[in-house]
Structures are given as C-alpha cells and as structure tokens.
Amino acid sequence: RHQMLDNLPVLLERMDSAGRRQLEGQLGLFDDPALFDADTPEEELAPLAELPSAELLAMEKAVTGLYLSGHPLKEYEPYLAHLRVTPLNTLLERAEENADKADGEAVKLFGSLSDIRTKATKSGGTMAYAVLEDLTGTVELVLFPKTLAALTASLSEGQVAVVNGRLSLREDQPPSVIADRLTMISSPADLPKPPSRSAKYGLYLRLMSAQDPAWEAVKALLTRSKGDRPVFIRFADTGKLVKAAGLSVRADKALIFKLQKLLSEANIAVID
C-alpha cells in the first residue's frame, strides 16, 4: 500500500496528461508514440518498505470502520491473562444473564479508546464519554469530572488503557462502565511481564468418556472463550489425557464458573 500511495500522484498526472493528448488527437514533436500503444508494459514502481502495521490498521479503520488485516491490540494478548482483565464479550454476557446482580459490579478492563466526547456538567465541570474496544467487543465508558481531572494525560483516539470501574446497567440502555481510574499504556513494555509458565500450563477437565454428553456443551463454551491456554481432557474410563486440538482459552472466573455448572469443581483444574 505504501508503494501504491506514494506513486499515486505521479501515475494520475501521467494518465491525465496522456488522456488529454489522446482526446486532442495530436502527438507533440517530441512525444514517444509508445505512450499511446496499449501493449506498452506498465512502468515499475519504485520499491518502498510497507507502512508500519499500526498506521495501516488506522487507515483501514478510518475508511471502513473495521480492522481488516489485523488488530492493534493483538501484540498485547499474551499479557492479558496475567493482567486479570475481563474480556468485553464476557462482561456483556454476564450483564445480560445476571442483570440484577451485575449492576455496580467492580470490573477491570483493557482496550483502546475511540469516539471520545466531552460534556459540560451543571456544576461547571467537564465529564467525558468514550468507547472502549478490545479483541472481543466494545462498551461505553463514562468518566465523571473527578476521574477525568485525575488523568495525567489527555484522552486521545486509539490510546490503550487499563480501566478500573463499575458496571452500569439501566433499563432500555446498553451496558456501560463508570470508569474510576484509567492507566494509560503506550506499549506492551509498560505492562508487567507474564510469569514463566510450567510445562503443564493449561486448563484440565475430567470427563467420564469420549462419548460423555456434557462434552458438546463444554466444547461450545470453550470455543467462545478465545485465549492462549491449551485445554487437556482426562477420560475417566480409560485414564488417558488428551490435548483438545484447536482449542485455546482464557481461563477467567466467568469461564470457570460456567464450567463448574457443567462438570463440577472437582473435574476442573487450572495450572499456570
């Protein structure tokens, strides 16, 4: 894309000039007739290194509203389990399933900020609204004047942050999060390094057999919880331990709670 964008003005000017001459039906005294030959091979573009990934992704988002070739938060993914943040899709599922209990619940989230709007309050202060986006979804943040004033850096589009706050559920409105504190992150180097993993790192489940009827429900649940933790299954009837091919999960509290309903706590183990 860098090569095409950089050469675009030159190519457009060349095409426009040749088009004008063709319309006039004239060749200049020093024009090369090959310019009007349809079989003339295309001129090679000067080689250029591709634009940085972050810039390409920002361009995709600006034009289409979507990230097409990747996601700017992908490089942070290995750190998220250690941060113990809740994926936004999990947060929204919990809000939908347990609306009565979830309202006001303390949450810790991670993502990039967009669609930032400020608003004057009746008391003369300034509050802000923003959209927080992670690899799984989006949610609106509400920053009251005290929280906004405590930020050491101003909010900006695309900024990455760890958000501590409270889930807010209101009738006939999408869930939102009242932010109590935002910690701005400029790169993965700002985050604590994940602890070294043991050779047995993974989520371990015990099922009665390969034909256990609970397996289909468990597999559907695991498929919705994307992460980097491998899944191992111990079959009680044979004693065999098998790695579940193609399944890597984020073993957060929400997932474990749902698995316990299907398998009971004794049949689940998480090893770091």
N, C-alpha and C positions, 0 to 999 in steps of 0.2 A: 504493500500500500504506500509506503514511503516513496518508493521509486516512481510509482504512477502519479502520486500527488505532486511530487517535486517537479516532474516533467510536464504536468498538465498544461500550464500556461503556454509553454513553448509549442506544444503539439497543437493546441487550439489555435494559436496565432498562425502556425504553418498551414493548418487546414483551411482557416478563414481566408488567408491570402491566396492559396491555390483555388479555392472556390470562387473568389471574385474574378480571377483571371479566366477561369473556365466560362463563367457567365458572360464575360465580355467577348469571349471567342478569340482572344488575342494571345500571342506569345511575345514577351519582351525580347529585345535584341539579344540579351544575354541569358535568357531563361533556358533551362535544360528541359528539352521535350520529355525526358524521362519522368518529370514531375507529373505529367498528365497520363502516364502509362499505368493502367490498372494493375499490371502484373509486377510493378516495381516492388521489391521486397521492403517490408517495414524497417525503418531505421531503428537500430538497437538503442535502448535507453541506457543512460549512464548507470552503472551499478551503484546501489546505495544500501547500507545496512538498514534493516527494518526498524521502525519506530519502537520505543520501549513498550513493553506489554501494557503498562498502566495507561499510557497515552492512547493506544489502540482501543482498549476497553472503554475508556472515557468517550472516545469518538463514537463507538458502537452504541453506547447508552444514549448519547445526545441525539443521534439520528433515529434510532429505532425504539428507544425506551427499554432495550434489553441488552444484556451482555451475551454476545454470540460465540466468541472464541475462547472464553474462559470466565473467570470471576476474580476481581481484585482481592477478595478475601481468601482465596484458595491457599496462599502461602502461609496464612495464619492457622490453618486447620489443625496441624499437629499439636498446637498449643492449647486448643480449646478444651480438651478433656481435663487437662491439668488446671485450667482456669476455673473449672466447675461452673461454667455458664450454661444457661438453659437455651437450647435451640428454639427459635421463634415458632417453628411449626409445633413443637411440643408444648410451648406456652399457650398457643392458641387452642390446641386440642383440649388442654386442661381447663382453659377458661370456658370452653363450650360444654364440657362434660360435667364440671363441678362449679357452675357459676355462683351458687350460693356460698360456697366455702372459699373460692379462689379470690373473690374481691378483697383487695387490700393486702394480698399475699406479697411478701418480700421476694424480689426477683433479682437475679444478676444476669445481665445480657451482654452480648458482644456484637458489633456490627459497624456498618458505615452509615453516615448521616446524609440525608438528602431532603429536598423540599422544605428548607428551613424558613419559617415565617415568624416575625416578631409582632407583638401586640402590646399596646399601652394599657395598663390596668387603671381602674377607677381611682386608685390611690396615687397614681402618678409614676408607678414603676413600669418596668418592661418585663414581659414574660415571652416565652418562645414555644413554638411547636416544631417538630421535626419528624421525619420518617427514619426509623432505624431498620436497616436491611442486613440480614446475614445470608448464609448459603441456603437457608430453608424457607425464608419468608420475610414479611415486613410487619411492623407495628408502629403506631404513632406514639411519640414521646411528648410529654407535657413538662416544660421547665418553668416553674414559678420564679418570680423575681429573685428570691434568695439564692436559689440554685444557680440561676443564670449569672448573678453577680459574683458567685464564688469561683467561676471558671477562670483559670489563669490565661486561657487562650480563647479567642472568639470562635464561634461556631462557623464552620465552612463546609460547603458541599464536598462529599467524598471523604471527609475526615473519619477516621476509625476511632472507636471509643469502647471502653468497658462501662456499662451503665448499671448502677445500683438504684433500685427504685421499688415502686409498689404497683401491682396490677390494679387497674381501674376498670370496673365493669358497670356499664349503665344500660338500662333498658333501651332497646331500639337503636343502640350505637355500637360500632365495632369496639373490641377491647383496645385499651390504650395503657400506657405505663407512665406514671408520675415519677419523673426522674429526681432522685435525691442527690446523686453525685455522678459526675461524668469524669472518667480518667482518659485523657486523650492519648492515643497510641500512634506513633509516626512510622514504626516498622516492627517486624517480629522481634527485633533485638530489644525492644522496650519491654517485652514480656518475659516472665521467669521461664527458664528452660525446663522442659518436662523432665521429671526424674528418669533415671535409667530403668529400662524395663527388664523384668526377669524373663528367662527363656520360656516360662509358662504363661506369659501375658495373654489374657483373653477372657471371654465370657464362657463359663462352663455350665451346661444344662444336663440334667439327667431325665431320660425318657424310658418308659417301660420297654419299648421295642421300636424298630424302624417303622412299624405299622401303627404306632401309638396315634390315636385320633387327635390328640392335643397338638401334634406336630404341625399340622396345617395352619392352625390358629397362631401358633408360636412363630412360624416362618413368616406369616403375613405381618405380624407385629415387628419382627426383626428387619424386614425389608424396608419398612417405613422409617427406621432409625439408622440413618447413614453415619458411619464413623470409621475409625481405623482399628477397632478392636476385633480380632478374629473370634469366631464362635466355634466351640467344641461341644460335641454331644456324646454323653456316655449312655450306652444302651444297657439297661439293667439285665435283660435276658441273656446277653452274650458277654457283657463286661467290656465290650470294645469301645474305644474312644475314637471318634471320627471328627475331623475338621469339616465344618459346613462350607462347601465350596461356594464362592461368590458372595458370602455374607460377612460384612464387617460393620460393626455397630458402634454407637456411642452409648455406653452403659451408664446413663444418668439415672437419677432417682425415679423419674417418671417411667422409664422403660422397666426398671427392676420391679416397681410397684405393679405394673401390668403383668409382668411375667409371673409374679408371685400369685396372682389370681388364677393363672392357668396351671402352674406347676407346683406351687407351694414353695416356701422359703428354703426348705431342706434340699430342693433339687436345683438350686441356683448358686453359683459362686463366681465372684469377680476377682481375678488375680492381676495385680499391677506388676 
